[in-house]
Amino acid sequence: MSPKRTMKIQLLDKAKKKKIISEIEEIGIKKIPEMLVRTGKERIRAFSGHLTKEEVMKIWRTLPIEGIGLYVAKEIVSKKTGKREVRLSVDSLHLWEKQITNNIIILTKEQEELWFLGKNIELTQSQKQKYPFEKCFVVVKSHDDKDFIGTGKTGDKIEILYNYLPKERRRKTQLIK
Amino acid sequence: MTETKKTYSEHLKEKYPPKEGFVKRMQELLGEKGTEEFFEISYTQSPSSIRCNTIKIQPTELKDRFKKYGWKVTQPFEEYPEIMIIKDAKPGEIGNSREHLLGYFYVQEISSMLPMLVLKPKPEEFILDLCASPGSKTTQAAALMENTGTIIANEVSLGRVGILNSNIERCGITNTIVTRKEGVALCNQLLKKTQMKFDKILVDAPCSGEGTLRKSPKTFLMWNPNMIKKIAKTQRKLAGAALKLLKVGGEMIYSTCTLAPEEDEMVIDFLIRNFDIEIQTINLPLKFRCGVCEWEDKQLSKEVKKCLRLYPQDNNTDGFFVTKIKKLSDKCLLKEQ
């Protein structure tokens, strides 16, 4: 028995981990060295601690756990298609940045400002040609091609980039220039 | 500039005058001149210091990025290039920068960085941060451990757990388990049910906050001697319970952001009397003062001289207290709490 009100955790086995990797392979991620943990119904977290699965579960049974490792992805079922999708968090992009090679959209300086305000982005004509990613999750990079700044999703006609930057990482006012 | 500064200080002095009892205690600790210096600086703003999050970016690159914003950046300690002081940033500009949103740095007062610089967590170690929120020290430890080993970061308050989790996420920390439990109960339960023991422990105890007057001048109004006595009791319990969870040969830091001896040296004196421990000498590139061995007619162990007191006027920081403890054996004279 775990303490009351503790976070529900499930340590994913090799097969389940492989399934998650297969969902994000498209952007280049092929290996996840961390232990993957499902918390709640859809959140996936990466834990790099030295504790074994048994030791983690021992702690879980003893103390009310409020977080483990880093929130890296959300596993969701699309309402429209019924397809299972994995949406990466902004911090997972930093964690696995060396592996990310595909489905990257670089924003302009103006678009980046809007991105950090949590707005959806209207892609330019040249971006539409350069990034032909239809109806899929994409990795968003800053205007200077230096930083991964979040994940978004393109629509049917690749006109709008939907913004998934979480509220706590947005700003109410414009960023410095 | 001087005029604006003066006005800011004068405004604070009027709004938040120090209580007589507080002034008297500081005079006992610092003498007339020292007390004057202490209160003078307590009504000014601290410099903007940050810690580069080496999990995500290296100090050289971060410094270059800051310079592009037109900020003046200094690295006050050669051996700790991750610590930077920023000048010429407009209000709100630092926290609003892309690098901050992405977790490339943590806005942290220099004094609050000291416990982890003294504890020196290493990769693969098992660490307990007993009173962890908002997470400045947990994230600092994780960076020093290169996201390996494991940190148990505990916080009793639900609201503060949210802040802790949010900072851990922003800094990309993967080696931490966050728990929410009253500190003493957490230690007792871990000991009883898991027999797990830690290589290193940080007890950055909740305190009366006499050292943080520069950022929260309201503390001047809230200060009262009864509160100090009450908090000191909790601190003794927390530190004692934590020591039981430390491996023999392991190290524990006891720190507070207050200067009241009841919450500092007297807690250490209590530990010395009840546990088989050694107080270790600390070397840091800052101006420090020794711990006080005598307070209100009470003689404390001479060992508490090795504790470090950091007064705000000595290094233009906040006030702080740090002690490094080494556990020599499991011997304990305390009854079960």
Interface residues (C-beta under 8 A of the other chain):
Chain A: E34 A46 F47 S48 G49 H50 L51 E55 V56 K58 I59 R61 T62 L63 P64 I65 E66 G67 I68 G69 L70 Y71 S89 V90 D91 H94 L95 F116 S142 D147 I149 E168 R169 R171 T173 L175 I176
Chain B: K56 Y69 G92 E93 N96 S97 R98 L101 L102 G103 E124 F126 N147 T148 G149 T150 I151 I152 N154 V161 L164 N165 S166 I168 E169 R170 G172 I173 T174 N175 T176 I177 V178 T179 R180 K181 L186 Q189 L190 K193 T194 M196
